[in-house]
Amino acid sequence: MSTHRTDSSAHSWFRSANCDARYGATLLASLTLLLALNGLGDWGRSRLRYERAALAHAQWWRLLSGHLVHLGWRHALLNCAGLTLLWMLFAREFAPRRWLWIGLVAAASIDAGLWFLQPTVDWYLGASGVLHGAWAAGACAMYRRADGGGAALLLLLIVKLVYEQQSGTSLFEGELPLVPAAHLYGTLGGLIGALLPRTRPKPL
């Protein structure tokens, strides 16, 4: 009887943290991917990061892979921690396909913003911009269903963005190099992905 109660309690906690069943498996797979790519070291970073000159030579995969590689283990682990926290807060706010849509829109917004509005940014890498998009989307979803925590999280995000735009440094990543505009563009992309429905083909 005691074991059954313990198992039920553990299952309840994992579900409340959005780490149960397929949610937990997907989070683990995502963290494994980020850490595995970081294990490629400088070789992987140089071939996968967003790099303006390489994109000009049609290395289009960098538009996606640049958001999956990091400066080093500290950078990767910080973003893995951020992903885990956001997952625990927001994973059930949208269906998995909608989260994929939000992530892609956030990544595309960062890429477009850096390419067209930040021509002096020669290279960029890291998941933090897309994570800001997930933060914005999840907090917006909470707010729209009248959860007061959503407003507080949106306010915290705004304060963070303003601080970073003014100071050029991150609240959470210390002395790591920062492209503040990437966080801003990722946030805007996340909001667009959350608020605008995906277009669906009309039935014939």
BELLIN-V255904 format. One record per residue. N is the residue number from 1. RES is the residue in one small letter. PSI is psi in whole degrees, 0 to 359 (* if undefined). D_LAST is the distance of its C-alpha to the last C-alpha in Angstrom with 2 decimals. Layout:
n->N res->RES psi->PSI d_last->D_LAST
n->N res->RES psi->PSI d_last->D_LAST
This chain:
n->1 res->m psi->317 d_last->57.44
n->2 res->s psi->320 d_last->58.05
n->3 res->t psi->320 d_last->55.77
n->4 res->h psi->317 d_last->52.93
n->5 res->r psi->320 d_last->53.32
n->6 res->t psi->317 d_last->53.43
n->7 res->d psi->318 d_last->50.27
n->8 res->s psi->320 d_last->48.46
n->9 res->s psi->317 d_last->49.77
n->10 res->a psi->316 d_last->48.68
n->11 res->h psi->320 d_last->45.16
n->12 res->s psi->319 d_last->44.96
n->13 res->w psi->313 d_last->46.11
n->14 res->f psi->322 d_last->43.65
n->15 res->r psi->317 d_last->40.78
n->16 res->s psi->332 d_last->42.06
n->17 res->a psi->7 d_last->42.24
n->18 res->n psi->35 d_last->38.71
n->19 res->c psi->18 d_last->40.35
n->20 res->d psi->152 d_last->39.72
n->21 res->a psi->232 d_last->37.88
n->22 res->r psi->334 d_last->34.85
n->23 res->y psi->313 d_last->35.54
n->24 res->g psi->321 d_last->39.00
n->25 res->a psi->320 d_last->37.91
n->26 res->t psi->319 d_last->35.37
n->27 res->l psi->314 d_last->38.04
n->28 res->l psi->318 d_last->40.56
n->29 res->a psi->321 d_last->38.28
n->30 res->s psi->316 d_last->37.62
n->31 res->l psi->319 d_last->41.36
n->32 res->t psi->319 d_last->42.20
n->33 res->l psi->312 d_last->39.91
n->34 res->l psi->316 d_last->41.52
n->35 res->l psi->323 d_last->45.00
n->36 res->a psi->317 d_last->44.42
n->37 res->l psi->324 d_last->43.26
n->38 res->n psi->329 d_last->46.29
n->39 res->g psi->346 d_last->48.42
n->40 res->l psi->347 d_last->47.63
n->41 res->g psi->207 d_last->50.03
n->42 res->d psi->327 d_last->50.56
n->43 res->w psi->312 d_last->49.01
n->44 res->g psi->318 d_last->45.65
n->45 res->r psi->316 d_last->45.87
n->46 res->s psi->335 d_last->46.62
n->47 res->r psi->348 d_last->43.63
n->48 res->l psi->340 d_last->41.00
n->49 res->r psi->158 d_last->41.81
n->50 res->y psi->123 d_last->40.15
n->51 res->e psi->119 d_last->42.43
n->52 res->r psi->313 d_last->42.03
n->53 res->a psi->320 d_last->43.83
n->54 res->a psi->322 d_last->41.93
n->55 res->l psi->326 d_last->38.53
n->56 res->a psi->341 d_last->39.74
n->57 res->h psi->27 d_last->40.12
n->58 res->a psi->29 d_last->36.50
n->59 res->q psi->70 d_last->37.26
n->60 res->w psi->337 d_last->33.91
n->61 res->w psi->337 d_last->34.22
n->62 res->r psi->337 d_last->36.80
n->63 res->l psi->333 d_last->34.20
n->64 res->l psi->312 d_last->33.37
n->65 res->s psi->335 d_last->36.59
n->66 res->g psi->338 d_last->38.77
n->67 res->h psi->1 d_last->37.72
n->68 res->l psi->352 d_last->38.85
n->69 res->v psi->160 d_last->42.38
n->70 res->h psi->168 d_last->45.48
n->71 res->l psi->333 d_last->48.93
n->72 res->g psi->188 d_last->50.71
n->73 res->w psi->321 d_last->51.12
n->74 res->r psi->314 d_last->52.01
n->75 res->h psi->314 d_last->48.93
n->76 res->a psi->316 d_last->46.69
n->77 res->l psi->323 d_last->48.32
n->78 res->l psi->317 d_last->48.04
n->79 res->n psi->327 d_last->44.31
n->80 res->c psi->320 d_last->44.02
n->81 res->a psi->318 d_last->45.96
n->82 res->g psi->318 d_last->43.69
n->83 res->l psi->316 d_last->40.58
n->84 res->t psi->316 d_last->42.23
n->85 res->l psi->313 d_last->43.20
n->86 res->l psi->323 d_last->39.80
n->87 res->w psi->314 d_last->38.25
n->88 res->m psi->328 d_last->40.74
n->89 res->l psi->321 d_last->39.93
n->90 res->f psi->354 d_last->36.18
n->91 res->a psi->326 d_last->34.40
n->92 res->r psi->6 d_last->32.93
n->93 res->e psi->333 d_last->31.82
n->94 res->f psi->159 d_last->28.37
n->95 res->a psi->155 d_last->26.35
n->96 res->p psi->318 d_last->27.13
n->97 res->r psi->325 d_last->23.82
n->98 res->r psi->323 d_last->24.38
n->99 res->w psi->320 d_last->27.93
n->100 res->l psi->316 d_last->26.80
n->101 res->w psi->314 d_last->24.62
n->102 res->i psi->316 d_last->27.70
n->103 res->g psi->319 d_last->29.99
n->104 res->l psi->320 d_last->27.97
n->105 res->v psi->319 d_last->27.70
n->106 res->a psi->315 d_last->31.43
n->107 res->a psi->316 d_last->32.32
n->108 res->a psi->323 d_last->30.35
n->109 res->s psi->319 d_last->32.07
n->110 res->i psi->312 d_last->35.42
n->111 res->d psi->313 d_last->34.85
n->112 res->a psi->318 d_last->33.74
n->113 res->g psi->316 d_last->36.56
n->114 res->l psi->319 d_last->39.18
n->115 res->w psi->313 d_last->38.10
n->116 res->f psi->329 d_last->37.84
n->117 res->l psi->345 d_last->40.23
n->118 res->q psi->64 d_last->42.76
n->119 res->p psi->345 d_last->43.76
n->120 res->t psi->351 d_last->47.08
n->121 res->v psi->105 d_last->45.52
n->122 res->d psi->327 d_last->45.99
n->123 res->w psi->158 d_last->44.73
n->124 res->y psi->147 d_last->43.30
n->125 res->l psi->158 d_last->42.65
n->126 res->g psi->154 d_last->42.19
n->127 res->a psi->356 d_last->39.71
n->128 res->s psi->325 d_last->41.21
n->129 res->g psi->315 d_last->38.84
n->130 res->v psi->324 d_last->35.78
n->131 res->l psi->325 d_last->37.86
n->132 res->h psi->324 d_last->38.44
n->133 res->g psi->318 d_last->34.69
n->134 res->a psi->320 d_last->34.49
n->135 res->w psi->310 d_last->37.48
n->136 res->a psi->316 d_last->35.92
n->137 res->a psi->314 d_last->32.59
n->138 res->g psi->316 d_last->34.42
n->139 res->a psi->323 d_last->36.98
n->140 res->c psi->318 d_last->34.39
n->141 res->a psi->318 d_last->32.57
n->142 res->m psi->316 d_last->35.97
n->143 res->y psi->320 d_last->36.83
n->144 res->r psi->336 d_last->33.64
n->145 res->r psi->23 d_last->34.46
n->146 res->a psi->31 d_last->38.00
n->147 res->d psi->118 d_last->39.79
n->148 res->g psi->335 d_last->42.82
n->149 res->g psi->332 d_last->42.95
n->150 res->g psi->316 d_last->39.83
n->151 res->a psi->318 d_last->41.70
n->152 res->a psi->319 d_last->44.70
n->153 res->l psi->325 d_last->42.74
n->154 res->l psi->319 d_last->40.99
n->155 res->l psi->316 d_last->44.45
n->156 res->l psi->319 d_last->45.90
n->157 res->l psi->317 d_last->43.17
n->158 res->i psi->315 d_last->43.87
n->159 res->v psi->316 d_last->47.61
n->160 res->k psi->314 d_last->47.12
n->161 res->l psi->316 d_last->45.06
n->162 res->v psi->315 d_last->47.59
n->163 res->y psi->315 d_last->50.45
n->164 res->e psi->322 d_last->48.92
n->165 res->q psi->326 d_last->48.13
n->166 res->q psi->321 d_last->51.71
n->167 res->s psi->335 d_last->53.58
n->168 res->g psi->8 d_last->51.56
n->169 res->t psi->160 d_last->52.16
n->170 res->s psi->146 d_last->50.24
n->171 res->l psi->328 d_last->51.35
n->172 res->f psi->343 d_last->50.64
n->173 res->e psi->8 d_last->50.97
n->174 res->g psi->232 d_last->54.49
n->175 res->e psi->4 d_last->55.59
n->176 res->l psi->142 d_last->52.54
n->177 res->p psi->140 d_last->51.16
n->178 res->l psi->139 d_last->48.45
n->179 res->v psi->91 d_last->45.85
n->180 res->p psi->326 d_last->45.40
n->181 res->a psi->329 d_last->42.51
n->182 res->a psi->322 d_last->40.42
n->183 res->h psi->320 d_last->40.79
n->184 res->l psi->312 d_last->39.83
n->185 res->y psi->322 d_last->36.72
n->186 res->g psi->320 d_last->35.71
n->187 res->t psi->313 d_last->36.19
n->188 res->l psi->319 d_last->34.06
n->189 res->g psi->320 d_last->31.29
n->190 res->g psi->319 d_last->31.54
n->191 res->l psi->319 d_last->31.28
n->192 res->i psi->314 d_last->28.22
n->193 res->g psi->327 d_last->26.54
n->194 res->a psi->325 d_last->27.61
n->195 res->l psi->330 d_last->26.75
n->196 res->l psi->127 d_last->23.50
n->197 res->p psi->148 d_last->20.38
n->198 res->r psi->142 d_last->18.45
n->199 res->t psi->140 d_last->15.24
n->200 res->r psi->141 d_last->12.13
n->201 res->p psi->141 d_last->8.80
n->202 res->k psi->143 d_last->6.35
n->203 res->p psi->143 d_last->3.76
n->204 res->l psi->* d_last->0.00
